[in-house]
Amino acid sequence: MYSLNVVLVLRGLSSGSGGVDPNPGLAVPKHGRKETEEEFDQRYINYFNRKDIDGWEVRKAMNDMHGMDLVPEPKVVVAALQACRRVNDHALCVRYLEAIKMKSVGNPQIYAYIIQEIRPTLDELGISTPEELGYGEPELALANPYDMH
């Protein structure tokens, strides 16, 4: 395992390089300073908006957020979807939307709200939702015998 300084040097960065965040898009250490919700959102938006971001970095940030007890704000989701399209990974867009739906399963209105808010971006980028692709229900799904509808 490399120390942070070694990683920064390997990536061509230095800890003294004016304003470069040594931990962009990664989870804030538990014992570090507390971050406001707006700072958190902006940190991820800035990370996803990097022009040189690659597919691994997009997945890393998405995975970090998915591991937290949160559903990202629509503006963070928009930045993530734009990053996916910049790296030309439509499948990752759809999987990310599936993950957001899974995170909001206890309150389906959250997912509906997210889709409503990001709809212009989905249309602009040509991204289909899992439901539009028929992923809302498994192909060979059977009716739940315990459903009392």
Secondary structure by P-SEA (a helix, b strand, c coil): cccaaaaaaaacccccccccccccccccccccccccaaaaaaaaaaaaacccccaaaaaaaaaaaaaccccccaaaaaaaaaaaaaaccaaaaaaaaaaaaaaacccaaaaaaaaaaaaaaaaaacccccccccccccccccccccccc
